[in-house]
Structure formats: structure tokens, C-alpha cells
Amino acid sequence: MKKADAIELLGGSVAVAAKAIGINPQAISQWPDVLPARLVDRVIAACVRTGIAVPDGVLGARASVEVPHV
């Protein structure tokens, strides 16, 4: 996932994305252009917590993991 795609997915601005993840905007400015798996996981988790639909292509191999409905 690209940093720009993650920011767009989480609300379109660095400030909104940072708030969704629970970090400060300066931390996002230090992210690389292509996010490593650990940051993609945080983006996906923030989407799940805030009710944002995660695009199928973002899940990749994680799509085979079943998440129980609560």
C-alpha cells in the first residue's frame, strides 16, 4: 500500500489519518512511500475500528483469514 493511498483511505488528510490511527501527524510524515506490512496492518485496523470499508485489493493474503462476526 502506498502512503498516499492509506491517507486517502483514512480520510484524505494527514491530520485525519493520524487521528484514525491514534498517532500524531508528524509520524505519518516519516512513513516511507510504500508502507511495510506492519503499517498496512495499522491502517487496516483503523479502518475496521472506524467502520471504513477496506478495499479487497488491500487485504491481499489477509483475505483468507476469517474474522468472526460479533
C-alpha positions in Angstrom: 0.0 0.0 0.0 1.3 3.5 -0.8 1.3 6.2 1.8 -0.9 8.4 -0.3 -3.5 5.6 -0.6 -3.5 5.0 3.1 -4.1 8.7 3.8 -6.9 8.9 1.3 -8.5 5.7 2.7 -8.4 7.1 6.2 -10.0 10.4 5.4 -7.9 12.3 2.9 -5.6 14.3 5.1 -2.6 13.6 7.2 -4.4 15.0 10.3 -7.5 12.9 9.9 -5.5 9.7 9.1 -3.3 10.3 12.1 -6.3 10.7 14.4 -7.9 7.5 13.0 -4.7 5.5 13.7 -4.0 7.2 17.1 -0.7 8.8 16.2 0.5 12.3 15.6 0.7 13.7 12.0 4.5 14.0 12.3 4.7 10.2 12.5 2.9 9.8 9.2 5.3 12.3 7.6 8.1 9.8 8.4 6.4 6.9 6.7 8.0 5.6 3.5 6.2 6.0 0.2 5.4 2.2 0.2 4.2 1.0 3.6 5.7 -2.1 5.2 3.3 -4.8 6.4 3.2 -3.5 10.0 1.9 -0.1 8.9 -0.5 -1.6 6.5 -1.9 -3.7 9.4 -2.3 -0.5 11.4 -4.2 1.2 8.5 -6.5 -1.8 8.1 -7.1 -2.0 11.9 -8.0 1.7 11.9 -10.4 1.1 9.0 -12.1 -1.7 10.9 -12.4 0.3 14.1 -13.9 3.3 12.4 -16.2 1.4 10.0 -14.3 2.3 6.8 -14.6 -0.4 4.2 -11.3 -1.9 3.4 -10.9 -2.4 -0.4 -10.4 -6.1 -1.4 -7.0 -5.4 -3.0 -5.7 -4.0 0.2 -6.3 -7.3 2.1 -4.2 -9.4 -0.3 -3.2 -12.6 1.6 -5.2 -11.5 4.6 -8.4 -12.0 2.7 -8.2 -15.7 3.5 -8.3 -15.0 7.2 -11.8 -15.4 8.6 -12.9 -12.7 11.0 -15.7 -13.8 13.3 -18.8 -11.5 13.4 -19.6 -10.1 16.8 
